[in-house]
Amino acid sequence: MSQISRFLMVSNGNVTGIVDRLVGDGLVIRAQRRDDRRTSIVRLTKKGRDRFEEMAAAHESWIDELLGGMTPEEADELSTRLSLFRSDWEGAA
């Protein structure tokens, strides 16, 4: 859950609420580790994987439409700038 929190850049409490809703929708399952009951393992169900593949394809199409005209150099520059933004944001949190 902490890894998800860092990846999404939201609090652990927000992740818990998101995961609760995803479990309720049948998109993920949550399990406890045998050796550490404080740690939760979250996995996509088949329904979750199928839905993710649909969303990923739509997202990829949208990104291609939005950024398809960029040169490789422009894409590298954008990626660098976005990485700096994330670093600045994380430092402020």
N, C-alpha and C positions, 0 to 999 in steps of 0.2 A: 504494500500500500504506500509506503514511503517513496519507493521508486516511482510509482505512478504519480504521486504528488509532485515530486521534483520534475518529472517529464512534462506534466501539464501546467506546472508553475501555479499550483493552487495549494491551499492548506490541506492537511491530513483530514480535517473535518469535512471539507468539501468533497474529497475523494470518497470518504465513507458514504456520504449521501448519494453520490453518483453511482457508486458500486451497488448500493442498496437498490436503487431504481433499476439498474441493469440486471441484477439478480431477479427482481420482481418481473421484469420483462422476458426472462428466460434467455438473456443474451450472454451472461457470464455465470460461473459458479465460484463460490468462495470456500476455501478449505483452510483449516488450521494445520500448522506444522506439528508433527508429533513431538519434536524436541524443543519447540518454542511456541507456546500457545498464544504469545503476544503477536506473532507474525501470521499474517493472512496471505495465502496464495490465491490469486485471482486468475481464472482462465476463461477464455471464450468457449461457449458451447458451439455445437454445430450451427445452430440458428445464429449465434453471434458471429461466427466466421463467415457465414453466408451473407449476413447483413453488412459486415465490414467490407467484404469484397465488392458488394454493390456500391457502398459509399466511396471506397477507394477508387473505383473506376470512374465514378462521377466526379470526384475531386481531381483526378488526373486529367480528365477531359477539360475541366474548368481551368486548371493551371496551364494546360497547353494552349487554350484559347487566350488566356490572359497574358502569358509570358512567351508564347511561341515565336514572336517576332524578335526576341532578344538574341544578340550574338552571344557566343560562349563567354567572351570577355565581360559583357554586361551582366550575364548571369553570375559569374564569379564575383564581380563587384557587389551585386545585390546580396549575394550570400554572405560576403564578408561584412557588409554593413548590418545585415540582420543579426549576425553572430555578435557583433559589438553591442547592438541594442539589447540582446538577451543578457549579455554579460553585465551591462550597465544596470539593467532591471534587477538582476539577481543580487548585485552588490547593494542595491538600495533596500532590498527586502530584509 
